[in-house]
Amino acid sequence: MAERKAHVERNTSETKIIVDLNLDGSGKYDIDTGIGFFDHMLNSFAKHGFFDLTCKVDGDLEVDCHHTIEDTGIVLGQAIREAVGNKKGIRRFGNFLLPMDETLVLGAVDLSGRPYCVCDLPFTVERVGGFDTEMVQEFFYAISYSAAMNLHLKLMHGSNKVMVDGFEINKRRCLAEQDLYLAHIKNEHGMSYIDERQLAKIKNILTEKFVEHQYHIMDTDFNNAILFLNIMICRMGDGFYVQSNELDITENLGKEYEMSKDIFEKIGRRFFIKVTDEEIKYFALYLKGQGNNRDSDTITPEMDKFITEAFAQIKENFGVDFTDNINLRITLALHCMSLQIRIKYDMQMKNDMLDYIRETFPMGYDIGTYFAFLLSQKYGKKVSDDETALLAVHFYSSLMELNSGVGKIKILVISSLKNSMTLLLKQSLLRWFSDRVSAVDFCNPMDVTEDMLDEYDIFLTTEKDEFFEKGLAMYVNAFPNQHDYANIKLNLDGFKDIEDIASIFYPELFYQVKSSTKKEVLQGLCDRATKYFEIEDLHSQVQQREEIGSTYFSKQIAVPHPMYAVSSDTFISVCPTPREEA
């Protein structure tokens, strides 16, 4: 049997089209029409029909998609007619019922030499990506008349009721940010975006190329890169590509571009997808924003200046001085060099440790939140809570360093026990609080002097004597238990006794509601505090802090507070709400 191949070219004032068709191929395709969903249609035609198809189209898409789609139908129809030839040895008629989830479509063909087209495919949306749905009928009409065939297409069951419009980058961002790729979302073939075998292949490719290019990446960032690339592959496989007008890259991608190009060369072969230069640049930008900077030489003078000024504002508002902490200054600047890219191009990272960091390191998280606020002012975009938590870790680490140096707490234990009996207590205290305590000394009750009140920070007693009764010392067992540990820890964190804690609560600042919104609760709390302490600007400062990031903690507890200190008084205003509203 003669080869059933065709080569057709068509040049008009609107389009330039080249089509190569082999009806006895294996399903290979190379499609580039400039319209993502149209490419997807032709890819599927070749893949599932086991045709080899090359289709290159240069059309006037700046006008609309009409000429590109209709003229491609004309040329493809001509190629089919030429490849079929005299039709000897073939069956004229053919039909197929295609089920795809809730959709069932009938397609019937008669290579009769008499062109006729019936296209009963109702659409409830005007566009699918860059493809106008009204062009479906025009496309198949052009094919039927150019190929001289009867063509019937009918939707037996199914509907199109939802269409997400917008840039492809934003659609992918939606998938990533909402973790939809880990759920039940399916692509146009009814397949889940998550395929463990595909993820394993991506992991192997990235591992190989990262090693070759000596690209250092943390485990969590590596896993995120796998999932990010997986979405890219799935979308490209469905014919949806990032367009040049979606990218406005001003960064020098350099080595990241070369690495991305190397990765996609293998990705394209492994997954049988066409890769564009825009997709290579997009992934290169992603890699640029992952924080591969280890050399302080990469820190720009602008970033160094910003960090220095931020430290000055943190000192002013939080009373914590990081000015001379060179290590924090460098590590934070390196972090921000990549973070600024993620902020600028809306590629901020997910952080599964967000709630843990927020609950465990409240002071570090609060400073991190303020620093994120300064960053958002600089770049004109909000820094996400996930990114804020990563910043908080840097500040928490430095806070621990400050607490471990000069100014460590000294403990005096007032006890009449024998030295041998106090050994266990001393060992327990040092084991529990070695990073915060510089000394644990013991003194007989009879030997306590007024000078000791200034020399020691925490006073403990093994007897419920006058020191305990007057609140000068906290009782602790000679053989301490977890209850003792919890009480001492509370002391170390700032309170000497229950009276100290109670002193910052005021009956006048308790505000009870039966049902209310968050806005109303904040307003009520601030109004009471403002009236009681004659404070100015409290509510606006609290609102500003909430806009940066939520202050909720676990167990339905939130601790809203102002961005800056607005009063010399320390107080807590309380509002319990119904459980369903908390």
Order of alpha helices (4+ residues) and beta strands (2+ residues): beta-beta-beta-alpha-beta-alpha-beta-beta-beta-beta-beta-alpha-beta-alpha-alpha-alpha-alpha-alpha-alpha-alpha-alpha-alpha-alpha-beta-alpha-beta-alpha-beta-alpha-beta-alpha-alpha-beta-alpha-alpha-beta-beta-beta
